[in-house]
Amino acid sequence: MKTEMITKNNRSVAVIRSEELLITDVQSALDLIMTVNYETGCGNIAVNKEAVTEDFFILSTCLAGEILQKFINYGVRFAVYGDFSKYTSKPLKDFMYESNMGRDFYFQPSAELAVEKLTAL
């Protein structure tokens, strides 16, 4: 796991790149929140899609909702960045669209755009 701190508009984002799965279930998401908070003190996290289990993107597993609830409970804004073009599920696409319209969770095609969303005023 490689963490890069980026500050923009006086807001910091911990941008994480990992080749191994970091988020596989609710506990691992909570572990990531706590690790990033301990190491950086940052409340904005962007992580590459490859570090998130595929079950997250299958809405019927309810994993996405459970994980996002942890981020919200701990006041952490979160973005997943990467190529989402392989996902064809209409409910998932709708979920991604609605998430991108909100203020706490985003799906973005690149780390740069994830940082833009997380640092927007």
MMTF fields as JSON, N, C-alpha, C and O atoms, coordinates in Angstrom:
{
  "mmtfVersion": "1.0.0",
  "mmtfProducer": "UNKNOWN",
  "numBonds": 483,
  "numAtoms": 484,
  "numGroups": 121,
  "numChains": 1,
  "numModels": 1,
  "chainsPerModel": [1],
  "groupsPerChain": [121],
  "chainIdList": ["A"],
  "bondAtomList": [4, 2, 8, 6, 12, 10, 16, 14, 20, 18, 24, 22, 28, 26, 32, 30, 36, 34, 40, 38, 44, 42, 48, 46, 52, 50, 56, 54, 60, 58, 64, 62, 68, 66, 72, 70, 76, 74, 80, 78, 84, 82, 88, 86, 92, 90, 96, 94, 100, 98, 104, 102, 108, 106, 112, 110, 116, 114, 120, 118, 124, 122, 128, 126, 132, 130, 136, 134, 140, 138, 144, 142, 148, 146, 152, 150, 156, 154, 160, 158, 164, 162, 168, 166, 172, 170, 176, 174, 180, 178, 184, 182, 188, 186, 192, 190, 196, 194, 200, 198, 204, 202, 208, 206, 212, 210, 216, 214, 220, 218, 224, 222, 228, 226, 232, 230, 236, 234, 240, 238, 244, 242, 248, 246, 252, 250, 256, 254, 260, 258, 264, 262, 268, 266, 272, 270, 276, 274, 280, 278, 284, 282, 288, 286, 292, 290, 296, 294, 300, 298, 304, 302, 308, 306, 312, 310, 316, 314, 320, 318, 324, 322, 328, 326, 332, 330, 336, 334, 340, 338, 344, 342, 348, 346, 352, 350, 356, 354, 360, 358, 364, 362, 368, 366, 372, 370, 376, 374, 380, 378, 384, 382, 388, 386, 392, 390, 396, 394, 400, 398, 404, 402, 408, 406, 412, 410, 416, 414, 420, 418, 424, 422, 428, 426, 432, 430, 436, 434, 440, 438, 444, 442, 448, 446, 452, 450, 456, 454, 460, 458, 464, 462, 468, 466, 472, 470, 476, 474, 480, 478],
  "bondOrderList": [1, 1, 1, 1, 1, 1, 1, 1, 1, 1, 1, 1, 1, 1, 1, 1, 1, 1, 1, 1, 1, 1, 1, 1, 1, 1, 1, 1, 1, 1, 1, 1, 1, 1, 1, 1, 1, 1, 1, 1, 1, 1, 1, 1, 1, 1, 1, 1, 1, 1, 1, 1, 1, 1, 1, 1, 1, 1, 1, 1, 1, 1, 1, 1, 1, 1, 1, 1, 1, 1, 1, 1, 1, 1, 1, 1, 1, 1, 1, 1, 1, 1, 1, 1, 1, 1, 1, 1, 1, 1, 1, 1, 1, 1, 1, 1, 1, 1, 1, 1, 1, 1, 1, 1, 1, 1, 1, 1, 1, 1, 1, 1, 1, 1, 1, 1, 1, 1, 1, 1],
  "groupList": [{"groupName": "MET", "atomNameList": ["N", "CA", "C", "O"], "elementList": ["N", "C", "C", "O"], "formalChargeList": [0, 0, 0, 0], "bondAtomList": [1, 0, 2, 1, 3, 2], "bondOrderList": [1, 1, 2], "singleLetterCode": "M", "chemCompType": "L-PEPTIDE LINKING"}, {"groupName": "LYS", "atomNameList": ["N", "CA", "C", "O"], "elementList": ["N", "C", "C", "O"], "formalChargeList": [0, 0, 0, 0], "bondAtomList": [1, 0, 2, 1, 3, 2], "bondOrderList": [1, 1, 2], "singleLetterCode": "K", "chemCompType": "L-PEPTIDE LINKING"}, {"groupName": "THR", "atomNameList": ["N", "CA", "C", "O"], "elementList": ["N", "C", "C", "O"], "formalChargeList": [0, 0, 0, 0], "bondAtomList": [1, 0, 2, 1, 3, 2], "bondOrderList": [1, 1, 2], "singleLetterCode": "T", "chemCompType": "L-PEPTIDE LINKING"}, {"groupName": "GLU", "atomNameList": ["N", "CA", "C", "O"], "elementList": ["N", "C", "C", "O"], "formalChargeList": [0, 0, 0, 0], "bondAtomList": [1, 0, 2, 1, 3, 2], "bondOrderList": [1, 1, 2], "singleLetterCode": "E", "chemCompType": "L-PEPTIDE LINKING"}, {"groupName": "ILE", "atomNameList": ["N", "CA", "C", "O"], "elementList": ["N", "C", "C", "O"], "formalChargeList": [0, 0, 0, 0], "bondAtomList": [1, 0, 2, 1, 3, 2], "bondOrderList": [1, 1, 2], "singleLetterCode": "I", "chemCompType": "L-PEPTIDE LINKING"}, {"groupName": "ASN", "atomNameList": ["N", "CA", "C", "O"], "elementList": ["N", "C", "C", "O"], "formalChargeList": [0, 0, 0, 0], "bondAtomList": [1, 0, 2, 1, 3, 2], "bondOrderList": [1, 1, 2], "singleLetterCode": "N", "chemCompType": "L-PEPTIDE LINKING"}, {"groupName": "ARG", "atomNameList": ["N", "CA", "C", "O"], "elementList": ["N", "C", "C", "O"], "formalChargeList": [0, 0, 0, 0], "bondAtomList": [1, 0, 2, 1, 3, 2], "bondOrderList": [1, 1, 2], "singleLetterCode": "R", "chemCompType": "L-PEPTIDE LINKING"}, {"groupName": "SER", "atomNameList": ["N", "CA", "C", "O"], "elementList": ["N", "C", "C", "O"], "formalChargeList": [0, 0, 0, 0], "bondAtomList": [1, 0, 2, 1, 3, 2], "bondOrderList": [1, 1, 2], "singleLetterCode": "S", "chemCompType": "L-PEPTIDE LINKING"}, {"groupName": "VAL", "atomNameList": ["N", "CA", "C", "O"], "elementList": ["N", "C", "C", "O"], "formalChargeList": [0, 0, 0, 0], "bondAtomList": [1, 0, 2, 1, 3, 2], "bondOrderList": [1, 1, 2], "singleLetterCode": "V", "chemCompType": "L-PEPTIDE LINKING"}, {"groupName": "ALA", "atomNameList": ["N", "CA", "C", "O"], "elementList": ["N", "C", "C", "O"], "formalChargeList": [0, 0, 0, 0], "bondAtomList": [1, 0, 2, 1, 3, 2], "bondOrderList": [1, 1, 2], "singleLetterCode": "A", "chemCompType": "L-PEPTIDE LINKING"}, {"groupName": "LEU", "atomNameList": ["N", "CA", "C", "O"], "elementList": ["N", "C", "C", "O"], "formalChargeList": [0, 0, 0, 0], "bondAtomList": [1, 0, 2, 1, 3, 2], "bondOrderList": [1, 1, 2], "singleLetterCode": "L", "chemCompType": "L-PEPTIDE LINKING"}, {"groupName": "ASP", "atomNameList": ["N", "CA", "C", "O"], "elementList": ["N", "C", "C", "O"], "formalChargeList": [0, 0, 0, 0], "bondAtomList": [1, 0, 2, 1, 3, 2], "bondOrderList": [1, 1, 2], "singleLetterCode": "D", "chemCompType": "L-PEPTIDE LINKING"}, {"groupName": "GLN", "atomNameList": ["N", "CA", "C", "O"], "elementList": ["N", "C", "C", "O"], "formalChargeList": [0, 0, 0, 0], "bondAtomList": [1, 0, 2, 1, 3, 2], "bondOrderList": [1, 1, 2], "singleLetterCode": "Q", "chemCompType": "L-PEPTIDE LINKING"}, {"groupName": "TYR", "atomNameList": ["N", "CA", "C", "O"], "elementList": ["N", "C", "C", "O"], "formalChargeList": [0, 0, 0, 0], "bondAtomList": [1, 0, 2, 1, 3, 2], "bondOrderList": [1, 1, 2], "singleLetterCode": "Y", "chemCompType": "L-PEPTIDE LINKING"}, {"groupName": "GLY", "atomNameList": ["N", "CA", "C", "O"], "elementList": ["N", "C", "C", "O"], "formalChargeList": [0, 0, 0, 0], "bondAtomList": [1, 0, 2, 1, 3, 2], "bondOrderList": [1, 1, 2], "singleLetterCode": "G", "chemCompType": "PEPTIDE LINKING"}, {"groupName": "CYS", "atomNameList": ["N", "CA", "C", "O"], "elementList": ["N", "C", "C", "O"], "formalChargeList": [0, 0, 0, 0], "bondAtomList": [1, 0, 2, 1, 3, 2], "bondOrderList": [1, 1, 2], "singleLetterCode": "C", "chemCompType": "L-PEPTIDE LINKING"}, {"groupName": "PHE", "atomNameList": ["N", "CA", "C", "O"], "elementList": ["N", "C", "C", "O"], "formalChargeList": [0, 0, 0, 0], "bondAtomList": [1, 0, 2, 1, 3, 2], "bondOrderList": [1, 1, 2], "singleLetterCode": "F", "chemCompType": "L-PEPTIDE LINKING"}, {"groupName": "PRO", "atomNameList": ["N", "CA", "C", "O"], "elementList": ["N", "C", "C", "O"], "formalChargeList": [0, 0, 0, 0], "bondAtomList": [1, 0, 2, 1, 3, 2], "bondOrderList": [1, 1, 2], "singleLetterCode": "P", "chemCompType": "L-PEPTIDE LINKING"}],
  "groupTypeList": [0, 1, 2, 3, 0, 4, 2, 1, 5, 5, 6, 7, 8, 9, 8, 4, 6, 7, 3, 3, 10, 10, 4, 2, 11, 8, 12, 7, 9, 10, 11, 10, 4, 0, 2, 8, 5, 13, 3, 2, 14, 15, 14, 5, 4, 9, 8, 5, 1, 3, 9, 8, 2, 3, 11, 16, 16, 4, 10, 7, 2, 15, 10, 9, 14, 3, 4, 10, 12, 1, 16, 4, 5, 13, 14, 8, 6, 16, 9, 8, 13, 14, 11, 16, 7, 1, 13, 2, 7, 1, 17, 10, 1, 11, 16, 0, 13, 3, 7, 5, 0, 14, 6, 11, 16, 13, 16, 12, 17, 7, 9, 3, 10, 9, 8, 3, 1, 10, 2, 9, 10],
  "groupIdList": [1, 2, 3, 4, 5, 6, 7, 8, 9, 10, 11, 12, 13, 14, 15, 16, 17, 18, 19, 20, 21, 22, 23, 24, 25, 26, 27, 28, 29, 30, 31, 32, 33, 34, 35, 36, 37, 38, 39, 40, 41, 42, 43, 44, 45, 46, 47, 48, 49, 50, 51, 52, 53, 54, 55, 56, 57, 58, 59, 60, 61, 62, 63, 64, 65, 66, 67, 68, 69, 70, 71, 72, 73, 74, 75, 76, 77, 78, 79, 80, 81, 82, 83, 84, 85, 86, 87, 88, 89, 90, 91, 92, 93, 94, 95, 96, 97, 98, 99, 100, 101, 102, 103, 104, 105, 106, 107, 108, 109, 110, 111, 112, 113, 114, 115, 116, 117, 118, 119, 120, 121],
  "secStructList": [7, 3, 3, 3, 3, 3, 3, 3, 6, 6, 3, 3, 3, 3, 3, 3, 3, 7, 1, 1, 7, 1, 5, 1, 1, 2, 2, 2, 2, 2, 2, 2, 2, 2, 2, 2, 2, 2, 2, 2, 7, 7, 1, 3, 3, 3, 3, 3, 4, 4, 4, 5, 7, 4, 4, 4, 4, 7, 4, 4, 4, 7, 2, 2, 2, 2, 2, 2, 2, 2, 2, 2, 2, 6, 6, 7, 3, 3, 3, 3, 3, 1, 7, 7, 6, 6, 7, 7, 7, 2, 2, 2, 2, 2, 2, 2, 2, 2, 2, 2, 2, 1, 1, 1, 3, 3, 3, 3, 1, 1, 2, 2, 2, 2, 2, 2, 2, 2, 2, 7, 7],
  "xCoordList": [0.848, 0.0, 0.891, 1.781, 0.635, 1.371, 0.382, -0.653, 0.701, -0.169, 0.532, 1.674, -0.175, 0.343, -0.629, -1.834, -0.104, -0.942, -0.97, 0.073, -2.177, -2.353, -3.234, -4.293, -2.794, -3.565, -3.971, -3.166, -5.248, -5.809, -6.965, -7.726, -7.106, -8.169, -8.145, -9.194, -6.947, -6.751, -7.378, -7.678, -7.576, -8.092, -7.112, -6.584, -6.875, -5.936, -6.678, -7.751, -6.078, -6.614, -5.482, -4.382, -5.77, -4.833, -5.181, -6.211, -4.318, -4.535, -3.775, -2.551, -4.523, -3.939, -3.922, -4.914, -2.77, -2.612, -2.116, -1.117, -2.815, -2.425, -2.739, -3.79, -1.833, -2.048, -2.793, -3.365, -2.786, -3.49, -4.815, -4.994, -5.732, -7.036, -6.871, -6.271, -7.404, -7.394, -8.776, -8.91, -9.803, -11.179, -11.847, -12.187, -12.028, -12.652, -13.968, -14.816, -14.13, -15.334, -15.423, -14.594, -16.422, -16.633, -15.445, -14.998, -14.934, -13.817, -12.564, -11.862, -12.276, -11.087, -11.252, -10.272, -12.478, -12.726, -12.49, -11.874, -12.979, -12.762, -11.273, -10.784, -10.557, -9.105, -8.406, -7.483, -8.843, -8.253, -8.512, -7.606, -9.737, -10.078, -9.154, -8.577, -9.023, -8.22, -6.728, -6.044, -6.227, -4.816, -4.489, -3.507, -5.32, -5.082, -5.198, -4.392, -6.192, -6.355, -5.152, -4.664, -4.673, -3.519, -2.247, -1.476, -2.039, -0.801, -0.8, 0.255, -1.985, -2.022, -2.917, -2.746, -3.86, -4.825, -5.835, -6.55, -5.894, -6.717, -8.12, -8.291, -9.119, -10.507, -11.043, -12.245, -10.172, -10.548, -9.638, -8.413, -10.248, -9.473, -9.918, -11.111, -8.944, -9.198, -8.398, -7.204, -9.05, -8.375, -8.646, -9.74, -7.645, -7.825, -8.776, -8.814, -9.536, -10.572, -10.025, -10.72, -8.811, -8.213, -8.006, -7.831, -8.024, -7.84, -9.162, -9.189, -10.258, -11.593, -12.137, -12.086, -12.655, -13.201, -14.325, -15.088, -14.415, -15.465, -16.861, -17.82, -16.987, -18.297, -18.872, -20.09, -18.01, -18.451, -19.322, -20.264, -19.005, -19.693, -20.912, -21.554, -21.225, -22.44, -23.396, -23.298, -24.306, -25.134, -25.963, -26.291, -26.306, -27.117, -26.392, -27.034, -25.074, -24.339, -24.508, -24.223, -24.967, -25.135, -23.805, -23.79, -22.703, -21.392, -21.103, -20.568, -21.446, -21.183, -21.898, -21.305, -23.158, -23.92, -23.345, -23.259, -22.952, -22.385, -21.049, -20.77, -20.239, -18.933, -19.098, -18.448, -19.951, -20.149, -20.715, -20.41, -21.535, -22.07, -20.943, -21.0, -19.926, -18.768, -18.037, -17.664, -17.834, -17.154, -17.955, -17.385, -19.264, -20.113, -20.09, -19.966, -20.209, -20.201, -18.933, -18.972, -17.81, -16.531, -16.178, -15.07, -17.093, -16.88, -15.796, -15.136, -15.609, -14.569, -15.231, -16.139, -14.753, -15.215, -14.326, -13.128, -14.929, -14.247, -14.492, -15.587, -13.467, -13.611, -12.895, -11.829, -13.506, -12.873, -12.593, -13.482, -11.36, -11.028, -10.526, -9.907, -10.821, -10.394, -11.372, -12.244, -11.213, -12.049, -13.25, -13.103, -14.433, -15.672, -16.469, -17.622, -15.872, -16.602, -17.07, -18.007, -16.447, -16.859, -18.166, -18.77, -18.593, -19.827, -21.028, -21.103, -21.957, -23.108, -24.422, -25.46, -24.394, -25.596, -26.192, -25.519, -27.456, -28.119, -28.21, -27.939, -28.585, -28.614, -27.246, -27.174, -26.168, -24.838, -24.507, -23.975, -24.814, -24.558, -25.357, -24.852, -26.608, -27.436, -26.833, -26.793, -26.366, -25.733, -24.488, -24.273, -23.676, -22.474, -22.845, -22.231, -23.854, -24.294, -24.764, -24.345, -25.628, -26.156, -25.046, -25.037, -24.11, -22.992, -22.177, -21.77, -21.939, -21.148, -21.857, -21.217, -23.166, -23.927, -23.93, -24.31, -23.511, -23.52, -22.26, -21.548, -21.99, -20.852, -19.892, -18.873, -20.21, -19.411, -18.696, -17.679, -19.208, -18.655, -18.699, -19.705, -17.602, -17.503, -16.871, -16.047, -17.276, -16.623, -16.045, -16.794, -14.732, -14.106, -13.138, -12.578, -12.934, -12.071, -10.575, -9.779, -10.184, -8.754, -8.562, -9.483, -7.348, -7.016, -7.143, -7.582, -6.76, -6.826, -8.263, -8.519, -9.194, -10.6, -11.18, -12.042, -10.724, -11.147, -10.708, -11.473, -9.473, -8.971, -9.777, -10.102, -10.107, -10.946, -12.253, -12.656, -12.927, -14.209, -14.052, -14.841, -13.033, -12.851, -12.37, -12.492, -11.823, -11.325, -12.185, -11.868, -13.266, -14.14, -14.741, -15.083, -14.858, -15.432, -16.936, -17.576],
  "yCoordList": [-1.179, 0.0, 1.238, 1.382, 2.116, 3.371, 4.509, 4.584, 5.386, 6.517, 7.807, 8.052, 8.627, 9.944, 10.993, 10.907, 11.976, 13.056, 14.19, 14.663, 14.611, 15.724, 16.759, 16.429, 18.011, 19.098, 20.073, 20.497, 20.411, 21.342, 22.053, 21.427, 23.345, 24.145, 23.986, 23.959, 23.882, 23.714, 22.435, 22.358, 21.441, 20.134, 19.068, 19.131, 18.097, 17.028, 15.746, 15.46, 14.985, 13.686, 12.671, 12.912, 11.538, 10.423, 9.576, 8.903, 9.611, 8.842, 7.534, 7.518, 6.441, 5.122, 4.335, 4.266, 3.745, 2.836, 1.5, 1.448, 0.436, -0.875, -1.934, -1.898, -2.863, -3.989, -5.119, -5.995, -5.099, -6.136, -5.581, -4.369, -6.484, -6.078, -5.474, -6.081, -4.288, -3.632, -3.672, -3.766, -3.599, -3.615, -4.889, -5.012, -5.835, -7.112, -7.31, -8.099, -6.584, -6.677, -5.421, -4.519, -5.365, -4.175, -3.948, -2.813, -5.01, -4.857, -4.324, -3.484, -4.798, -4.308, -2.841, -2.096, -2.425, -1.009, -0.167, 0.897, -0.647, 0.055, 0.11, 1.135, -0.983, -1.006, 0.036, 0.711, 0.17, 1.16, 2.57, 3.403, 2.839, 4.159, 4.492, 5.577, 3.548, 3.792, 3.924, 4.772, 3.099, 3.168, 4.508, 5.156, 4.92, 6.198, 7.352, 8.282, 7.297, 8.362, 8.426, 9.514, 7.28, 7.237, 7.741, 8.504, 7.305, 7.657, 9.067, 9.694, 9.583, 10.88, 11.916, 13.115, 11.47, 12.393, 12.901, 13.869, 12.258, 12.725, 12.114, 10.936, 12.938, 12.488, 12.321, 12.129, 12.392, 12.174, 11.081, 11.199, 10.02, 8.891, 8.553, 8.44, 8.395, 7.909, 6.631, 6.598, 5.578, 4.289, 3.738, 3.902, 3.085, 2.52, 1.327, 0.58, 1.163, 0.138, -1.264, -2.115, -1.513, -2.837, -3.243, -4.426, -2.286, -2.565, -2.876, -3.118, -2.865, -3.103, -4.408, -4.624, -5.27, -6.55, -6.371, -5.408, -7.299, -7.25, -7.335, -6.818, -7.976, -8.073, -6.697, -6.535, -5.718, -4.346, -3.833, -3.074, -4.25, -3.752, -4.596, -4.337, -5.586, -6.388, -5.936, -6.391, -5.052, -4.407, -5.382, -5.096, -6.525, -7.498, -8.091, -8.688, -7.937, -8.428, -7.491, -7.874, -6.275, -5.225, -4.746, -3.939, -5.227, -4.863, -3.371, -2.728, -2.824, -1.404, -0.541, 0.382, -0.837, -0.054, -0.148, 0.855, -1.348, -1.538, -0.811, -0.202, -0.882, -0.216, 1.297, 2.002, 1.791, 3.24, 3.782, 4.909, 2.989, 3.427, 3.63, 4.559, 2.785, 2.955, 4.259, 4.991, 4.548, 5.8, 7.0, 7.949, 6.962, 8.068, 8.174, 9.274, 7.043, 7.058, 7.684, 8.356, 7.467, 7.991, 9.334, 9.835, 9.916, 11.238, 11.283, 12.307, 10.172, 10.09, 10.135, 9.36, 11.061, 11.118, 10.181, 10.069, 9.498, 8.382, 8.401, 8.727, 8.052, 7.917, 6.649, 6.301, 5.973, 4.844, 5.318, 5.839, 5.137, 5.58, 4.409, 3.469, 4.507, 3.462, 3.325, 4.171, 2.253, 1.991, 1.147, -0.002, 1.735, 1.053, 0.601, 0.192, 0.669, 0.398, -1.048, -1.324, -1.963, -3.364, -3.666, -4.716, -2.769, -2.99, -2.536, -1.387, -3.453, -3.157, -3.09, -2.771, -3.38, -3.379, -1.971, -1.028, -1.84, -0.539, -0.046, 1.128, -0.901, -0.412, 0.096, 1.098, -0.584, -0.126, 1.202, 2.106, 1.324, 2.588, 3.727, 4.84, 3.443, 4.454, 4.831, 6.005, 3.824, 4.06, 4.931, 5.86, 4.637, 5.436, 6.878, 7.827, 7.022, 8.36, 9.16, 10.3, 8.557, 9.24, 9.557, 10.632, 8.627, 8.872, 10.073, 10.894, 10.178, 11.289, 12.628, 13.677, 12.604, 13.839, 14.271, 15.398, 13.378, 13.669, 14.373, 14.989, 14.272, 14.976, 14.07, 14.538, 12.767, 11.909, 10.763, 10.276, 10.33, 9.156, 9.316, 9.765, 8.947, 9.163, 7.974, 7.253, 7.79, 6.865, 7.737, 8.434, 7.717, 8.576, 7.766, 6.774, 8.185, 7.429, 7.57, 6.766, 8.571, 8.763, 9.3, 9.84, 9.138, 9.668, 11.184, 11.765, 11.822, 13.277, 13.781, 14.75, 13.118, 13.528, 13.191, 13.915, 12.113, 11.789, 12.88, 13.292, 13.348, 14.431, 15.696, 16.408, 15.989, 17.166, 17.121, 18.112, 15.959, 15.809, 15.969, 16.661, 15.331, 15.344, 16.68, 16.932, 17.54, 18.84, 19.997, 21.152, 19.711, 20.776, 21.533, 20.959, 22.821, 23.666, 23.661, 24.313],
  "zCoordList": [0.0, 0.0, 0.0, 0.838, -0.946, -1.044, -0.811, -1.473, 0.125, 0.441, 0.07, 0.46, -0.69, -1.074, -0.554, -0.791, 0.15, 0.657, -0.371, -0.822, -0.729, -1.663, -0.984, -0.449, -1.007, -0.413, -1.501, -2.33, -1.467, -2.446, -1.761, -1.024, -1.993, -1.364, 0.165, 0.81, 0.73, 2.175, 2.723, 3.914, 1.877, 2.292, 1.835, 0.725, 2.69, 2.366, 2.023, 2.555, 1.119, 0.713, 0.779, 0.281, 1.399, 1.39, 0.17, 0.15, -0.848, -2.072, -1.93, -1.806, -1.95, -1.726, -3.02, -3.747, -3.286, -4.421, -3.87, -3.154, -4.207, -3.715, -4.756, -5.396, -4.919, -5.815, -5.102, -5.751, -3.775, -3.031, -2.508, -2.392, -2.198, -1.676, -0.291, 0.596, -0.117, 1.19, 1.828, 3.048, 0.981, 1.48, 0.98, -0.197, 1.901, 1.56, 2.3, 1.882, 3.408, 4.222, 5.087, 4.967, 5.95, 6.779, 7.716, 7.882, 8.326, 9.266, 8.577, 9.14, 7.376, 6.676, 6.271, 6.236, 5.969, 5.67, 6.918, 6.854, 8.041, 9.301, 9.644, 10.119, 9.407, 9.629, 8.755, 9.211, 7.502, 6.6, 7.114, 7.129, 7.532, 8.078, 9.249, 9.308, 10.173, 11.374, 11.046, 11.618, 10.136, 9.752, 9.109, 9.47, 8.152, 7.47, 8.453, 8.42, 9.324, 10.312, 11.246, 11.55, 11.7, 12.603, 11.914, 12.497, 10.664, 9.967, 9.407, 9.313, 9.029, 8.345, 9.023, 8.803, 9.838, 10.429, 9.42, 9.682, 8.281, 7.165, 7.198, 7.511, 6.868, 6.824, 5.42, 5.237, 4.422, 3.021, 2.468, 2.508, 1.953, 1.451, 0.03, -0.25, -0.859, -2.22, -2.395, -2.098, -2.876, -3.034, -4.429, -4.969, -5.005, -6.348, -6.305, -5.328, -7.376, -7.476, -7.25, -6.695, -7.664, -7.536, -6.079, -5.786, -5.178, -3.755, -3.047, -1.841, -3.816, -3.262, -3.843, -5.054, -2.978, -3.418, -4.439, -4.373, -5.37, -6.393, -5.773, -6.346, -4.615, -3.954, -3.632, -3.551, -3.449, -3.187, -4.328, -4.104, -5.553, -6.739, -7.119, -8.136, -6.317, -6.491, -5.391, -4.251, -5.73, -4.718, -3.9, -2.748, -4.473, -3.74, -2.527, -1.664, -2.45, -1.283, -0.085, 1.049, -0.336, 0.69, 1.264, 2.193, 0.732, 1.254, 1.064, 1.967, -0.086, -0.335, 0.701, 1.259, 0.955, 1.929, 3.33, 4.038, 3.731, 5.066, 5.211, 6.244, 4.178, 4.217, 4.199, 4.971, 3.336, 3.262, 4.567, 4.956, 5.242, 6.53, 7.536, 8.342, 7.503, 8.4, 8.101, 9.018, 6.821, 6.456, 6.95, 7.487, 6.772, 7.215, 8.733, 9.272, 9.432, 10.901, 11.46, 12.491, 10.785, 11.255, 10.612, 10.805, 9.86, 9.279, 8.225, 8.049, 7.518, 6.491, 5.119, 4.82, 4.296, 2.903, 2.099, 2.362, 1.1, 0.458, -1.044, -1.502, -1.801, -3.252, -3.698, -3.189, -4.654, -5.325, -6.742, -7.415, -7.193, -8.54, -9.38, -8.881, -10.684, -11.611, -12.763, -12.964, -13.509, -14.681, -14.255, -13.838, -14.368, -13.989, -15.21, -15.076, -16.392, -17.628, -17.751, -18.5, -17.043, -17.167, -16.434, -16.65, -15.588, -14.841, -15.666, -16.102, -15.87, -16.718, -15.944, -16.524, -14.666, -13.842, -13.759, -13.344, -14.157, -14.075, -12.631, -12.382, -11.662, -10.281, -9.809, -9.098, -10.195, -9.801, -10.469, -9.824, -11.744, -12.439, -11.811, -11.664, -11.443, -10.773, -9.421, -9.052, -8.693, -7.392, -7.555, -6.776, -8.556, -8.813, -9.163, -8.675, -10.011, -10.415, -9.196, -8.995, -8.394, -7.208, -6.211, -5.61, -6.035, -5.128, -5.579, -4.757, -6.868, -7.404, -7.262, -7.329, -7.067, -6.869, -5.396, -5.078, -4.509, -3.083, -2.621, -3.414, -1.31, -0.731, 0.035, 0.543, 0.123, 0.983, 0.284, 0.779, -0.848, -1.503, -3.01, -3.56, -3.689, -5.128, -5.842, -5.28, -7.085, -8.014, -9.114, -9.799, -9.301, -10.289, -11.148, -10.681, -12.413, -13.306, -13.018, -13.504, -12.241, -11.963, -10.548, -9.936, -10.05, -8.724, -8.708, -7.715, -9.802, -9.884, -9.742, -9.028, -10.424, -10.323, -8.953, -8.457, -8.341, -6.975, -6.014, -5.142, -6.174, -5.333, -5.572, -4.622, -6.831, -7.143, -6.378, -5.769, -6.408, -5.711, -4.212, -3.568, -3.658, -2.207, -1.653, -0.454, -2.517, -2.062, -2.532, -2.25, -3.244, -3.731, -2.561, -1.527, -2.754, -1.678, -1.715, -0.89]
}
